Amino acid sequence: MPKLKTKSAAKKRFRLTATGKVRANVANKQHNLRKRSKKMKRQARGTFVLSKADARIAKSCLPNL
């Protein structure tokens, strides 16, 4: 059986926590930040844990994690 390949896009965007949950970056903080409120920019810092349904999709793209 051939080796399973990891999706390159997924390995750049997702990481696993120690308990096996999938973490991702928050969206809407790359450009046009002058339009966005301070509150939105502040809340978009760091990462967040994906929902169970989204985590299942992300993990299918990351077979070796």
DSSP file (Angstrom, degrees, kcal/mol; ACC not computed):
  #  RESIDUE AA STRUCTURE BP1 BP2  ACC     N-H-->O    O-->H-N    N-H-->O    O-->H-N    TCO  KAPPA ALPHA  PHI   PSI    X-CA   Y-CA   Z-CA
    1    1 A M              0   0    0      0, 0.0     3,-0.1     0, 0.0     0, 0.0   0.000 360.0 360.0 360.0 134.5    0.0    0.0    0.0
    2    2 A P        -     0   0    0      0, 0.0     2,-0.1     0, 0.0     0, 0.0  -0.231 360.0 -92.9 -71.7 160.7    1.5    3.4   -0.9
    3    3 A K        -     0   0    0      1,-0.1     2,-0.4     0, 0.0     0, 0.0  -0.398  39.9-116.4 -68.2 147.3    2.4    6.1    1.6
    4    4 A L        -     0   0    0     -3,-0.1     2,-0.3    -2,-0.1    -1,-0.1  -0.726  28.2-139.3 -85.7 132.6   -0.3    8.6    2.4
    5    5 A K        -     0   0    0     -2,-0.4     2,-0.3    58,-0.1    -1,-0.0  -0.720   9.2-128.2 -95.3 143.3    0.6   12.2    1.5
    6    6 A T        -     0   0    0     -2,-0.3     2,-0.4    56,-0.1    56,-0.2  -0.679  28.6-111.3 -84.2 138.9   -0.1   15.2    3.6
    7    7 A K     >  -     0   0    0     54,-2.3     4,-2.0    -2,-0.3     3,-0.2  -0.595  22.0-144.5 -69.4 124.6   -1.9   18.1    2.0
    8    8 A S  H  > S+     0   0    0     -2,-0.4     4,-1.1     1,-0.2    -1,-0.2   0.864  98.2  53.6 -61.2 -37.5    0.7   20.9    1.8
    9    9 A A  H  > S+     0   0    0      1,-0.2     4,-0.8     2,-0.2    -1,-0.2   0.889 109.1  49.3 -65.2 -38.0   -2.0   23.6    2.4
   10   10 A A  H >> S+     0   0    0      1,-0.2     4,-2.3    -3,-0.2     3,-0.6   0.882 105.4  55.0 -70.8 -38.5   -3.2   21.8    5.5
   11   11 A K  H 3< S+     0   0    0     -4,-2.0    -1,-0.2     1,-0.2    -2,-0.2   0.771 108.7  50.3 -69.2 -22.1    0.2   21.4    7.1
   12   12 A K  H 3< S+     0   0    0     -4,-1.1    -1,-0.2    -3,-0.2    -2,-0.2   0.720 119.2  36.1 -81.2 -21.6    0.8   25.2    6.8
   13   13 A R  H << S+     0   0    0     -4,-0.8    12,-0.6    -3,-0.6     2,-0.3   0.708 109.4  54.5-107.3 -24.4   -2.5   26.0    8.4
   14   14 A F  E  <  +A   24   0A   0     -4,-2.3     2,-0.3    10,-0.1    10,-0.2  -0.881  48.8 179.5-122.9 146.8   -3.2   23.5   11.2
   15   15 A R  E     -A   23   0A   0      8,-2.0     8,-3.7    -2,-0.3     2,-0.4  -0.957  26.1-122.3-134.9 155.6   -1.4   22.2   14.3
   16   16 A L  E     -A   22   0A   0     -2,-0.3     6,-0.2     6,-0.2     2,-0.1  -0.787  19.8-135.9 -98.1 143.1   -2.5   19.6   16.9
   17   17 A T    >   -     0   0    0      4,-2.9     3,-1.4    -2,-0.4    -1,-0.0  -0.340  36.4 -96.3 -82.0 174.7   -2.7   20.4   20.6
   18   18 A A  T 3  S+     0   0    0      1,-0.3    -1,-0.1     2,-0.1    -2,-0.0   0.795 126.8  51.5 -64.2 -28.0   -1.3   18.0   23.1
   19   19 A T  T 3  S-     0   0    0      2,-0.1    -1,-0.3     1,-0.0    -3,-0.0   0.438 124.3-101.7 -90.6   1.0   -4.8   16.5   23.6
   20   20 A G  S <  S+     0   0    0     -3,-1.4     2,-0.1     1,-0.3    -2,-0.1   0.510  75.1 138.1  96.0   4.8   -5.3   16.0   19.9
   21   21 A K        -     0   0    0      1,-0.1    -4,-2.9    -5,-0.0     2,-0.5  -0.480  55.0-115.1 -79.8 158.0   -7.5   18.9   19.1
   22   22 A V  E     -A   16   0A   0     28,-0.2    28,-2.8    -6,-0.2     2,-0.3  -0.823  27.9-161.9-100.3 128.0   -6.8   20.9   15.9
   23   23 A R  E     +AB  15  49A   0     -8,-3.7    -8,-2.0    -2,-0.5     2,-0.3  -0.838  11.3 175.9-108.1 145.7   -5.7   24.5   16.2
   24   24 A A  E     -AB  14  48A   0     24,-2.5    24,-2.5    -2,-0.3     2,-0.2  -0.939  33.5 -96.5-141.1 163.3   -5.9   27.1   13.4
   25   25 A N  E     - B   0  47A   0    -12,-0.6     2,-0.2    -2,-0.3    22,-0.2  -0.485  43.3-107.2 -77.6 152.4   -5.2   30.8   12.9
   26   26 A V        -     0   0    0     20,-1.1     3,-0.2    18,-0.4    -1,-0.1  -0.582  38.3-124.0 -78.9 142.7   -8.0   33.3   13.1
   27   27 A A  S    S+     0   0    0     -2,-0.2    -1,-0.1     1,-0.2     0, 0.0  -0.200  78.2  46.3 -81.4 173.4   -9.1   34.8    9.8
   28   28 A N  S    S+     0   0    0      1,-0.1    -1,-0.2    -2,-0.0    16,-0.1   0.840  77.8 101.5  66.6  41.9   -9.4   38.4    8.6
   29   29 A K        +     0   0    0     -3,-0.2     3,-0.1    15,-0.0     4,-0.1   0.098  54.7  84.1-137.2  27.6   -6.0   39.8    9.9
   30   30 A Q  S    S-     0   0    0      1,-0.3     2,-0.3     2,-0.0     3,-0.1   0.879  96.7  -8.9 -97.0 -46.8   -3.9   39.9    6.8
   31   31 A H  S    S+     0   0    0      1,-0.1    -1,-0.3     2,-0.0     0, 0.0  -0.925 109.4  44.3-149.4 171.4   -4.7   43.2    5.0
   32   32 A N    >>  +     0   0    0     -2,-0.3     3,-1.1    -3,-0.1     4,-0.5   0.853  62.2 151.9  58.1  37.7   -7.1   46.1    5.0
   33   33 A L  G >4  +     0   0    0      1,-0.2     3,-0.5     2,-0.2     8,-0.1   0.709  56.1  73.0 -73.6 -18.3   -6.7   46.3    8.8
   34   34 A R  G 34 S+     0   0    0      1,-0.2    -1,-0.2     0, 0.0    -2,-0.1   0.788  95.6  53.4 -65.6 -24.4   -7.4   50.0    8.9
   35   35 A K  G <4 S+     0   0    0     -3,-1.1    -1,-0.2     2,-0.1    -2,-0.2   0.764  95.0  85.0 -78.1 -25.8  -11.1   49.2    8.1
   36   36 A R  S << S-     0   0    0     -3,-0.5    -4,-0.0    -4,-0.5     2,-0.0  -0.461  83.7-109.4 -86.2 149.9  -11.5   46.8   11.0
   37   37 A S     >  -     0   0    0     -2,-0.2     4,-2.2     1,-0.1     5,-0.2  -0.297  24.5-115.5 -73.0 158.8  -12.3   47.8   14.5
   38   38 A K  H  > S+     0   0    0      1,-0.2     4,-2.5     2,-0.2     5,-0.2   0.893 116.5  55.7 -58.2 -40.3   -9.8   47.5   17.3
   39   39 A K  H  > S+     0   0    0      1,-0.2     4,-2.4     2,-0.2    -1,-0.2   0.914 107.7  47.0 -61.4 -44.4  -12.0   44.9   19.0
   40   40 A M  H  > S+     0   0    0      1,-0.2     4,-1.2     2,-0.2    -1,-0.2   0.916 113.0  48.4 -66.2 -42.3  -12.0   42.7   15.9
   41   41 A K  H  < S+     0   0    0     -4,-2.2    -1,-0.2     1,-0.2    -2,-0.2   0.887 112.8  49.1 -65.1 -37.9   -8.2   42.9   15.4
   42   42 A R  H >< S+     0   0    0     -4,-2.5     3,-1.2     1,-0.2    -2,-0.2   0.909 111.7  47.8 -66.9 -42.6   -7.6   42.2   19.1
   43   43 A Q  H 3< S+     0   0    0     -4,-2.4    -1,-0.2     1,-0.2    -2,-0.2   0.685 103.4  63.7 -74.0 -16.4   -9.9   39.1   19.1
   44   44 A A  T 3< S+     0   0    0     -4,-1.2   -18,-0.4    -5,-0.2    -1,-0.2   0.393  79.9 112.1 -88.2   4.2   -8.3   37.8   15.9
   45   45 A R  S <  S-     0   0    0     -3,-1.2    -3,-0.0    -4,-0.1     2,-0.0  -0.380  73.5  -2.5 -71.9 154.1   -4.9   37.4   17.7
   46   46 A G  S    S-     0   0    0     -2,-0.1   -20,-1.1   -20,-0.1     2,-0.2  -0.281  96.2 -56.1  73.2-149.3   -3.5   33.9   18.3
   47   47 A T  E     -B   25   0A   0    -22,-0.2     2,-0.3    -2,-0.0   -22,-0.2  -0.755  37.5-150.1-128.6 172.2   -5.2   30.7   17.4
   48   48 A F  E     -B   24   0A   0    -24,-2.5   -24,-2.5    -2,-0.2     2,-0.4  -0.963  25.8-105.9-142.1 160.4   -8.5   28.9   18.0
   49   49 A V  E     -B   23   0A   0     -2,-0.3   -26,-0.2   -26,-0.2     6,-0.0  -0.730  37.3-123.4 -89.9 132.1   -9.6   25.3   18.3
   50   50 A L        -     0   0    0    -28,-2.8   -28,-0.2    -2,-0.4    -1,-0.1  -0.323  29.2-101.3 -71.2 154.8  -11.7   24.0   15.3
   51   51 A S     >  -     0   0    0      1,-0.1     4,-2.7    -2,-0.0     5,-0.2  -0.248  38.3-101.9 -68.0 165.7  -15.1   22.5   15.8
   52   52 A K  H  > S+     0   0    0      1,-0.2     4,-1.6     2,-0.2     5,-0.1   0.885 121.5  48.4 -60.3 -41.2  -15.5   18.7   15.8
   53   53 A A  H  > S+     0   0    0      1,-0.2     4,-1.3     2,-0.2    -1,-0.2   0.915 115.0  43.9 -67.4 -43.3  -16.8   18.6   12.3
   54   54 A D  H  > S+     0   0    0      1,-0.2     4,-2.4     2,-0.2    -2,-0.2   0.857 109.9  56.7 -70.6 -34.4  -14.1   20.9   10.9
   55   55 A A  H  X S+     0   0    0     -4,-2.7     4,-2.7     1,-0.2    -1,-0.2   0.868 102.6  55.8 -64.1 -35.9  -11.4   19.1   12.8
   56   56 A R  H  X S+     0   0    0     -4,-1.6     4,-1.3    -5,-0.2    -1,-0.2   0.902 109.6  45.9 -63.0 -41.0  -12.4   15.8   11.2
   57   57 A I  H  X S+     0   0    0     -4,-1.3     4,-0.9     2,-0.2    -2,-0.2   0.921 113.7  48.8 -66.8 -44.3  -11.9   17.3    7.7
   58   58 A A  H >X S+     0   0    0     -4,-2.4     3,-0.8     1,-0.2     4,-0.5   0.899 109.3  52.3 -64.0 -40.6   -8.6   18.8    8.7
   59   59 A K  H >< S+     0   0    0     -4,-2.7     3,-0.7     1,-0.2    -1,-0.2   0.811 101.6  60.4 -67.6 -28.8   -7.3   15.6   10.2
   60   60 A S  H 3< S+     0   0    0     -4,-1.3    -1,-0.2     1,-0.2    -2,-0.2   0.783 105.2  49.3 -68.8 -24.0   -8.2   13.7    7.0
   61   61 A C  H << S+     0   0    0     -4,-0.9   -54,-2.3    -3,-0.8    -1,-0.2   0.571 109.9  54.7 -85.4 -11.1   -5.7   16.0    5.2
   62   62 A L    X<  +     0   0    0     -3,-0.7     3,-1.4    -4,-0.5    -1,-0.2  -0.645  61.4 161.7-121.7  71.4   -3.1   15.3    7.8
   63   63 A P  T 3  S+     0   0    0      0, 0.0    -1,-0.1     0, 0.0   -57,-0.1   0.751  71.8  55.0 -68.2 -22.7   -2.7   11.5    7.9
   64   64 A N  T 3         0   0    0      1,-0.2   -58,-0.0   -60,-0.0    -5,-0.0   0.331 360.0 360.0 -96.7   9.6    0.7   11.5    9.6
   65   65 A L    <         0   0    0     -3,-1.4    -1,-0.2    -6,-0.2    -6,-0.0   0.421 360.0 360.0-104.3 360.0   -0.3   13.6   12.6
